[in-house]
Amino acid sequence: MKELSDYTPARVNLGLAGDSLPTKPLLDLRLAHARARDSVYSPLDAFSLGQEMAQRNWPSRVLSSNARDREEYLRRPDKGRELSESSTAELTGASGSREIVFVIADGLSALAIHRHAVPLLEQVLRALNEVPDDANPICIVQQARVAIGDCIGALLHADLAVVLIGERPGLSSPDSLGVYVTWQPRVGRTDAERNCLSNIQPHGLSYELAAHKLVFLINEARRRKLSGIALKETARQLLR
């Protein structure tokens, strides 16, 4: 008979040693906590991420939020939702409008971005038959929160903002990726006006299934010209 712990990476059925945990589960917990802390504080290597994209002929643009450093970013979430003056000026000078702007933000786990953002984007762009170009590069943003996509999308006059962001680490996964889809991005959009896919990582939502769901949301948002609670993710199940 299988134990409950065989079905989940969550910390269940760990046993007891007196009033405490047995040694191995206790050490595993401390290791998971250390990994979660490292994930929160580790910086995004925007240069290497840009190089990885360049290998795929994807132009990219590196931007920054209004948070000066990681400490301020963690203490002041509002600053992570705003673009810095230099990044705002750079985008203000960009010409034309975009149908979709893809934004990669470090969020609370740069590790998730480095591990999962490019593999997921490969599948999504292939399914959409989209190719980033110099007129609409992928935006890489440091010290950023989800709403940074609203600032970028508004400045670029984009119809749709798709933000890939590192999620808050848990004790089961320090590298979960989240994706947020916002129709007509502009400053002041609420979370109720976005669609979210979360826990994208090998032991959670797979790249294949996440891409399938994300492409559905993107296509439906463009077709119905909306996102958020009015748009339900009802993509057909993948046939295997």
Secondary structure, 3 states (H helix, E strand, C coil): CCCHHHCCCCCCCCCCECCECCHHHHHHHHHHHHHHHHHHHCCCCHHHHHHHHHCCCCCEEEEEECCCCHHHHHHCHHHHCCECHHHHHHHHCCCCCCCEEEEEECCCCHHHHHHHHHHHHHHHHHHHCCCCECCECEEEEECCCCCHHHHHHHHCCCCEEEEEEECCCCCCCCCCEEEEEEECCCCCCCHHHEEEEEEECCCCECHHHHHHHHHHHHHHHHHHCCCCCCCCCCCCCCCC
